[in-house]
Amino acid sequence: MSAKPSSHLRLCGLAACCALFSFPSGTYAQEAIEESTQEPGYSSRDLSFTGTACQSGQAVSIDFDNGAGWRLCVDNRARENLVLTQVRYKNSDGIEFPILASAGISQLHVAYDDSNVTYNDVTQYGLGATFMLELTEADCPAGVLLNHGDQLATCVTEQAKGSAHRTQNRRLARESLNLFSVSQVGAYTYVLDWTLHDDGTIEPAVGATGALQRSSPITEQPFGRTLSEDADTQWLSHTHNYYWRLDFDLGDSATDDVATETSTTLTSSGQRVTQTTTFNTEQARRIDPEGFQSWHVFEHVEASVGTSDNNTPPRGYQIAPQRHGHRMTRKDVEPYTDYDFFVTVASDCERFASDNALFHPECTNHVLEFANDESLVNQDIVVWHRVAFHHVPRNEDQRHMHAHWDSFEMTPINISTYSPGAANVSNQAPSVAPVDVIVAEVGEALNLQLNASDADGDALHFHAANLPAGLALSHDGLLSGIPIEGGEFELPVTVSDDIASVTITPTIRISGQLAASDKGDSKGFFGAIHPLLWLLLPLITLARLLSAVRVR
């Protein structure tokens, strides 16, 4: 992966850097001390860093051009490999906000379509230790390689890719911190990847590459495909199920977070009614594509009703399902596969989404058993999320398979007070030509061009409120139309360049009144009628009725 060289990236030992975070204790603290032998070995190009040896991972700090930044620790564990701990986001206001005590993959479950073989790669083999591939400088151009023991294990880079936001006038580049490590399990190569964006979004991903692993000589079975130049072999289709474990510790306390689910219901009138459910006990949930489903973790219990004690919006993160068409279920054998999202109380022995008892026999075996209706109120909560991909072999998978990337996003809610970086854009407000009085006449066409300029050369947009009936203001400032009512009106006109705006309030004086025959409200089914005729109509109608009676 490539990235531009950066002087914003800093790395330091945990004692020197992570101690500044003031985080609640993570659930894996003791295990991290036992597994990690990280040393401060790394390569550098244009990056500056300082630090000492780190017991539970390497600390990383980055600041972006928009004023935002990240503070976190990086660890390579024997089973999960790349795990992030003590994750904090600094918004563009310079305010740091704790987000995650720990986050990493908790199972890589692979199920083949013939149901004969199921792998649990994290617990059966492990993604770290001897299964972790050593990286080279060619793998990490313009970045920093972090050591795990005597092995270069993780690449850290700053990336500038895509647009943070774009308007008609300007584009603000999106900056990100990217970390990845590579594991080899059997024929498969897995790239564990974390991208932390400058707007506070966190994007975990797995790239599955390497080579196809299982095949069968029975080519007529409905479990895969035969590939070109190999007509006697069927390569078997299979599903990769990635289970992520996310220990949210939002804000200063680890025990006041609340999880919610938001979904919508389509009514017979075509409206969508939004419903929010607060989880008070441990949960196992399925993805419902028709319900526009999303899950949230907020900082305070008050977030369940949308407010907090100081009447400010609650701060938190949203997880919205992005891949839901490849759900793999074998609930008769592996009942936890029937669900995609879990919320549980944090426990040191609840570490892996499946095969957990292999390493923690004192605890239950899989994540569905973890979700046993224990109260979530005033507890440290953990979110588990599955992302799945069904891989049907194709010719392009020979012999080296392209990477299948599967990811999801955790997007911030109310962590920043505005779009990150917008306040840092150099900009001058528009200048509007003054207008004191606009004179018009009822029934006569008006065409008046309002004028404004911008020192930055930005395109400008005009908007007016409370326009008199019959008049309109175009986005480029042309006031036009035929007034249909007289009077004197205040006319606020706002001119904006997408960042700054200026408002003027001229007076518009409209003289005259419409003739009765020209007023739309004096015309009914019969057109314009003199008021005296309305008095005669009942008498005319009565005379006709009497005449009809006499004829009979």
C-alpha positions in Angstrom: 0.0 0.0 0.0 1.3 3.4 -0.8 0.8 6.7 0.9 2.4 10.2 0.8 5.3 10.7 3.2 4.1 12.4 6.4 5.7 14.3 9.2 2.4 14.1 11.2 2.8 10.4 12.2 4.4 9.8 15.6 5.2 6.5 17.3 6.2 6.0 20.9 6.3 3.3 23.5 3.3 2.6 25.6 4.8 4.0 28.9 5.6 7.3 27.2 2.6 7.8 25.0 -0.4 5.6 25.9 -0.2 6.7 29.6 -1.5 10.0 28.5 -4.8 8.4 27.4 -6.3 7.9 30.9 -8.3 4.9 29.6 -10.4 2.4 31.6 -8.7 -1.0 31.8 -9.2 -3.1 28.7 -10.4 -6.7 29.0 -7.2 -8.1 27.5 -4.6 -6.3 29.6 -3.0 -9.3 31.2 -3.2 -11.4 28.1 -1.5 -8.7 26.1 1.4 -8.5 28.6 1.8 -12.3 28.3 1.7 -12.4 24.5 3.4 -9.3 23.3 7.2 -9.1 23.1 7.1 -5.9 21.0 10.3 -3.9 20.7 10.7 -0.4 19.3 12.1 -1.6 16.0 10.9 0.1 12.8 12.0 1.7 9.6 11.3 5.3 8.7 11.6 7.6 5.7 10.2 11.1 6.5 8.5 10.2 9.8 9.6 11.3 13.2 9.0 9.2 16.4 10.3 8.6 19.8 9.6 6.0 22.5 10.7 3.1 24.6 9.8 -0.6 24.7 6.1 -1.3 25.0 4.6 -4.2 27.0 1.1 -4.3 25.4 1.7 -2.8 22.0 3.2 0.0 20.1 1.6 3.5 20.5 0.7 5.5 17.4 -0.3 9.1 17.2 -1.3 11.0 14.1 -2.5 14.6 13.4 -4.2 15.5 10.1 -4.3 18.8 8.2 -7.9 19.4 9.3 -6.9 19.5 12.9 -8.3 16.0 13.8 -6.1 13.0 14.8 -5.9 9.6 16.3 -4.2 8.1 19.4 -4.1 4.4 19.8 -2.0 1.3 20.6 -1.2 -1.5 18.2 -0.6 -5.1 19.2 0.0 -8.3 17.3 -1.4 -11.3 19.2 -0.8 -14.9 18.6 -4.4 -15.7 17.8 -6.0 -12.5 16.5 -2.9 -10.9 15.1 -3.6 -7.1 14.6 -5.6 -5.7 17.6 -6.1 -2.0 18.4 -6.4 -0.9 22.0 -7.0 2.4 23.8 -8.4 4.1 20.7 -9.1 7.8 21.0 -10.2 10.3 18.3 -9.3 14.0 18.4 -11.8 16.1 16.5 -11.1 19.3 14.7 -11.8 21.3 17.8 -8.9 19.6 19.5 -11.1 17.6 21.9 -10.0 14.0 22.4 -12.7 11.4 22.9 -12.1 7.7 24.0 -13.8 5.2 21.7 -12.6 1.6 22.0 -10.8 -0.3 24.8 -9.9 -3.0 22.3 -10.9 -4.0 18.7 -9.9 -7.0 16.6 -11.1 -10.0 14.7 -12.4 -12.7 17.0 -13.0 -15.5 14.5 -12.4 -16.3 10.9 -14.9 -19.0 10.2 -14.8 -20.7 6.8 -17.6 -23.1 5.8 -17.6 -25.1 2.6 -20.8 -25.6 0.6 -20.5 -29.4 0.8 -20.7 -29.1 4.6 -17.9 -31.6 5.1 -15.3 -29.1 6.3 -15.5 -26.1 8.6 -12.5 -24.1 9.7 -12.1 -21.7 12.6 -8.8 -20.2 11.6 -8.3 -17.9 14.6 -8.6 -20.6 17.2 -7.5 -23.7 15.2 -4.3 -22.1 13.8 -4.0 -18.4 14.7 -3.3 -15.4 12.6 -0.3 -14.2 14.6 2.9 -15.8 15.8 4.3 -18.2 13.2 1.3 -17.6 10.9 2.1 -13.9 10.6 4.2 -13.0 7.5 7.1 -10.7 7.8 6.7 -7.5 5.9 9.4 -5.6 3.9 9.9 -2.0 2.9 8.4 -2.8 -0.4 5.2 -3.7 1.4 5.1 -0.4 3.2 6.4 2.4 1.0 6.4 5.8 2.6 5.2 4.3 5.9 6.6 2.8 9.1 7.1 -0.9 9.8 6.5 -2.0 13.4 8.3 -4.9 15.0 6.7 -7.7 16.9 9.6 -9.4 18.6 12.2 -9.7 15.9 9.7 -9.7 13.0 8.5 -6.7 11.0 4.7 -7.3 11.5 2.6 -4.2 10.8 2.7 -1.4 8.3 1.5 2.1 9.4 0.9 4.8 6.8 -0.9 8.1 6.4 -3.0 8.1 3.3 -4.6 11.0 1.3 -7.3 9.4 -0.9 -10.7 10.6 -2.1 -12.7 13.5 -0.9 -13.6 14.4 2.7 -16.2 16.7 1.1 -16.7 18.4 -2.2 -18.8 21.4 -3.2 -19.2 23.3 -6.4 -16.3 25.5 -5.3 -13.8 23.3 -3.6 -12.7 19.8 -2.7 -11.1 18.8 0.7 -9.0 15.7 0.5 -9.7 12.9 2.9 -6.8 11.8 5.1 -6.6 8.5 6.9 -4.3 6.4 9.1 -3.9 2.9 7.8 -2.5 -0.2 9.5 -2.2 -3.7 8.2 -0.7 -7.0 8.9 -0.6 -10.2 6.8 -1.3 -13.8 7.9 -0.8 -17.1 6.1 -3.3 -19.9 7.0 -3.1 -22.9 4.7 -3.4 -21.8 1.1 -5.1 -18.6 2.1 -3.4 -15.3 2.8 -5.3 -12.8 4.9 -4.6 -9.1 5.1 -6.0 -7.6 8.3 -6.5 -3.9 7.7 -7.6 -1.0 9.8 -8.3 2.5 8.3 -9.1 5.4 10.7 -10.3 8.5 8.8 -9.9 12.1 9.6 -13.7 12.5 10.2 -13.7 9.9 13.0 -14.8 6.9 10.9 -13.2 3.6 11.6 -13.1 0.9 8.9 -11.9 -2.6 9.7 -11.4 -4.9 6.7 -10.0 -8.3 5.7 -8.6 -9.0 2.3 -8.7 -12.8 1.5 -6.1 -13.8 -1.2 -3.6 -16.6 -1.8 -4.9 -19.7 -3.6 -8.0 -21.9 -3.7 -7.8 -24.6 -1.1 -10.3 -27.4 -1.5 -11.4 -29.3 -4.6 -13.3 -32.5 -5.5 -13.0 -35.0 -8.4 -16.8 -35.2 -8.5 -17.5 -32.4 -11.0 -21.3 -32.9 -11.3 -22.0 -32.0 -7.7 -23.7 -28.6 -7.1 -21.0 -27.3 -4.7 -18.6 -25.3 -6.9 -17.2 -24.8 -10.4 -14.8 -26.4 -12.8 -12.2 -24.0 -14.1 -10.5 -23.8 -17.5 -7.7 -26.3 -18.3 -8.9 -28.4 -15.3 -12.1 -30.1 -16.4 -11.7 -33.0 -14.0 -11.7 -30.9 -10.9 -14.4 -29.0 -9.1 -13.2 -26.2 -6.9 -15.6 -25.9 -3.9 -17.5 -22.7 -3.1 -17.3 -21.6 0.5 -18.2 -18.7 2.9 -15.7 -16.5 4.8 -17.4 -15.3 8.0 -15.4 -12.6 9.8 -16.4 -11.9 13.4 -15.2 -8.7 14.9 -15.0 -8.0 18.7 -15.4 -4.3 19.6 -15.1 -3.3 23.2 -16.6 0.2 23.2 -15.6 2.5 26.1 -17.0 5.8 25.0 -16.1 8.9 27.0 -14.6 8.8 30.5 -16.5 5.7 31.8 -16.5 2.1 30.6 -19.8 1.3 32.2 -22.3 3.9 31.0 -22.5 3.1 27.3 -25.9 2.0 25.8 -26.6 0.1 22.6 -29.6 0.6 20.4 -31.1 -0.7 17.2 -32.8 1.5 14.7 -35.0 0.2 11.9 -37.9 1.4 9.7 -41.2 0.0 8.8 -42.9 0.7 5.5 -46.6 1.7 5.9 -49.4 1.2 3.4 -49.2 4.9 2.6 -45.6 4.6 1.5 -44.1 6.3 4.6 -41.3 4.8 6.6 -41.7 4.9 10.3 -38.4 4.9 12.3 -38.3 2.8 15.5 -35.4 2.7 18.0 -35.0 -0.1 20.5 -32.7 0.2 23.5 -30.9 -3.0 24.5 -31.2 -3.5 28.3 -30.1 -7.1 28.2 -27.6 -9.0 26.1 -28.8 -9.5 22.5 -28.3 -11.6 19.3 -29.7 -10.0 16.2 -30.1 -10.8 12.5 -29.7 -8.4 9.7 -33.0 -7.4 8.2 -32.3 -5.7 4.8 -35.9 -4.5 4.4 -35.8 -2.7 7.8 -33.0 -0.2 6.9 -31.3 -1.5 10.0 -28.4 0.1 12.0 -27.0 -0.3 15.4 -25.6 2.4 17.7 -23.5 2.7 20.8 -23.9 5.9 22.7 -21.9 7.4 25.6 -24.7 7.7 28.2 -27.9 5.9 29.1 -29.8 9.1 28.4 -29.0 8.6 24.8 -31.8 6.0 24.6 -34.2 8.9 24.5 -32.0 11.1 22.4 -30.8 13.6 24.9 -28.2 13.8 27.7 -28.2 15.7 31.0 -26.8 18.9 29.5 -29.4 18.8 26.6 -26.7 18.2 24.0 -27.0 15.3 21.5 -25.5 12.0 22.7 -22.1 11.1 21.3 -21.5 7.6 19.9 -20.9 5.4 16.8 -23.2 3.8 14.3 -22.7 0.4 12.6 -24.8 -0.1 9.5 -24.8 -3.5 7.7 -23.0 -3.2 4.3 -23.0 -6.8 3.1 -26.0 -8.9 3.9 -26.6 -11.0 0.9 -24.0 -13.7 1.8 -25.3 -14.8 5.2 -24.2 -18.4 6.0 -26.2 -20.3 8.5 -25.7 -23.8 9.9 -27.8 -23.3 13.1 -28.3 -27.0 13.6 -24.5 -27.5 14.1 -23.2 -24.0 14.8 -26.2 -22.0 16.2 -24.4 -18.7 16.5 -24.1 -18.5 12.6 -27.9 -17.7 12.6 -27.1 -14.1 13.9 -25.0 -11.2 12.6 -24.8 -8.8 15.6 -24.4 -9.4 19.3 -24.2 -7.2 22.4 -22.7 -8.7 25.5 -21.2 -7.7 28.8 -17.4 -7.6 28.6 -15.7 -10.6 30.1 -12.0 -11.6 30.0 -13.0 -15.2 29.2 -15.3 -14.3 26.3 -12.7 -13.8 23.7 -13.5 -15.7 20.5 -16.8 -15.9 18.7 -16.5 -19.7 18.4 -14.3 -22.4 19.9 -13.8 -20.1 22.8 -13.7 -22.9 25.4 -10.5 -24.2 23.8 -8.6 -21.4 25.4 -11.1 -20.4 28.2 -12.6 -23.7 29.5 -14.1 -21.8 32.4 -16.3 -19.9 30.0 -19.0 -20.8 27.4 -18.0 -21.8 23.9 -19.5 -19.3 21.4 -20.9 -15.8 21.2 -24.6 -16.9 21.1 -24.0 -18.5 24.5 -22.4 -15.3 25.7 -25.6 -13.5 24.9 -27.6 -15.1 27.8 -29.9 -12.1 28.8 -27.5 -10.6 31.3 -28.3 -7.0 32.1 -26.4 -4.4 30.1 -27.3 -1.5 32.3 -24.2 0.1 33.9 -22.0 -2.6 32.4 -19.0 -2.5 30.1 -20.5 -3.7 26.8 -18.9 -5.5 23.8 -20.3 -5.5 20.3 -19.7 -8.5 18.0 -20.4 -8.1 14.3 -20.2 -10.6 11.5 -19.3 -9.7 7.9 -19.6 -12.6 5.3 -18.5 -13.3 1.8 -19.6 -16.3 -0.3 -16.7 -17.2 -2.7 -17.7 -19.0 -5.9 -14.4 -20.0 -7.7 -13.8 -18.5 -11.1 -11.0 -18.7 -13.7 -9.5 -15.5 -12.4 -8.7 -17.2 -9.1 -6.0 -19.3 -10.8 -3.3 -19.5 -9.6 -3.0 -16.5 -7.4 -6.4 -15.3 -6.2 -7.2 -11.6 -6.3 -8.0 -10.1 -2.9 -11.7 -10.3 -1.8 -12.1 -7.3 0.5 -14.8 -7.3 3.1 -15.3 -4.4 5.5 -17.8 -2.3 7.4 -17.7 1.2 8.9 -18.2 2.6 12.3 -19.3 6.2 11.7 -19.2 8.9 14.4 -22.4 10.6 15.7 -22.0 14.0 17.3 -18.3 13.6 18.0 -17.6 16.8 16.1 -19.6 20.0 16.1 -19.3 20.5 12.3 -17.9 18.8 9.3 -14.2 18.1 10.2 -11.9 20.4 8.4 -14.5 22.8 7.1 -13.5 25.6 9.5 -9.9 25.3 8.5 -10.5 26.1 4.8 -9.2 29.6 3.8 -12.2 31.6 2.6 -13.4 35.1 2.2 -17.1 35.9 2.5 -19.0 37.2 -0.6 -19.5 40.9 -1.2 -23.0 41.9 -2.1 -23.9 45.2 -4.0 -26.1 47.2 -1.7 -29.8 47.6 -2.6 -32.0 49.8 -0.5 -35.4 50.0 -2.2 -36.9 47.9 -5.1 -39.9 49.6 -6.8 -42.4 47.5 -8.7 -46.1 47.7 -9.9 -48.9 45.2 -9.6 -49.5 43.4 -12.9 -46.2 44.7 -14.5 -43.2 42.4 -15.2 -40.2 42.9 -12.9 -36.7 41.8 -13.9 -33.9 43.0 -11.6 -30.4 41.4 -11.4 -28.9 41.5 -7.9 -25.1 41.6 -8.0 -22.4 40.0 -5.7 -18.7 39.0 -6.1 -16.3 36.7 -4.3 -12.6 37.4 -3.8 -11.8 33.7 -4.0 -13.6 33.3 -7.3 -16.2 30.9 -5.7 -19.5 30.4 -7.4 -22.3 32.1 -5.5 -25.9 31.1 -4.7 -28.7 33.6 -4.0 -31.7 32.7 -1.7 -34.6 34.9 -0.6 -37.2 34.3 2.1 -40.8 35.8 2.2 -41.0 36.8 -1.4 -44.1 38.7 -2.4 -46.6 36.7 -4.4 -45.8 36.4 -8.0 -42.0 37.0 -7.6 -39.1 34.5 -7.7 -35.3 34.8 -7.1 -33.1 32.5 -9.2 -29.9 30.9 -7.7 -27.8 33.4 -9.7 -29.6 36.5 -8.3 -32.3 37.4 -10.9 -35.4 38.7 -9.2 -38.3 38.3 -11.7 -42.0 37.8 -12.1 -45.3 39.8 -12.1 -46.4 41.0 -8.6 -50.1 40.3 -7.8 -50.5 42.2 -4.6 -49.4 45.7 -3.5 -47.7 46.8 -0.4 -44.3 47.3 1.2 -42.2 44.2 2.1 -38.9 43.4 3.8 -36.9 41.1 1.5 -34.0 39.2 3.1 -31.6 38.0 0.4 -28.7 35.7 1.4 -25.7 35.1 -0.8 -23.5 32.1 0.0 -20.2 30.6 -1.3 -20.9 27.2 0.4 -18.9 28.3 3.5 -19.7 31.9 4.3 -22.8 33.9 3.6 -23.9 37.5 3.6 -27.5 38.8 3.9 -29.0 42.1 2.8 -32.6 43.2 3.4 -33.8 45.7 0.9 -37.4 47.0 0.9 -39.6 46.2 -2.0 -42.5 48.6 -2.7 -45.3 47.4 -4.9 -47.9 49.9 -6.0 -51.4 49.4 -7.4 -53.9 46.5 -7.1 -55.2 44.0 -9.6 -58.5 44.6 -11.3 -61.3 42.4 -10.1 -61.4 40.6 -13.5 -57.7 39.8 -13.1 -57.9 38.3 -9.5 -57.7 34.6 -9.5 -59.7 34.4 -6.2 -62.8 36.2 -7.8 -63.2 33.6 -10.4 -65.2 30.5 -9.8 -66.9 28.0 -12.1 -68.9 30.9 -13.6 -65.9 33.3 -14.1 -66.0 36.9 -12.8 -69.5 37.8 -11.6 -70.7 41.2 -10.3 -71.7 41.0 -6.6 -75.3 42.0 -7.3 -75.8 39.0 -9.5 -75.0 36.7 -6.5 -78.1 38.2 -4.8 -80.4 37.6 -7.8 -79.3 34.0 -8.4 -81.5 32.5 -5.7 -84.6 34.4 -7.0 -83.9 33.2 -10.6 -83.6 29.6 -9.4 -86.9 29.8 -7.4 -88.7 31.3 -10.4 -87.6 28.4 -12.6 -88.7 25.8 -10.1 -92.2 27.4 -9.9 -92.4 27.5 -13.6 -91.6 23.8 -13.9 -94.4 23.0 -11.4 -97.0 24.9 -13.4 -96.0 23.0 -16.6 -96.6 19.7 -14.9 
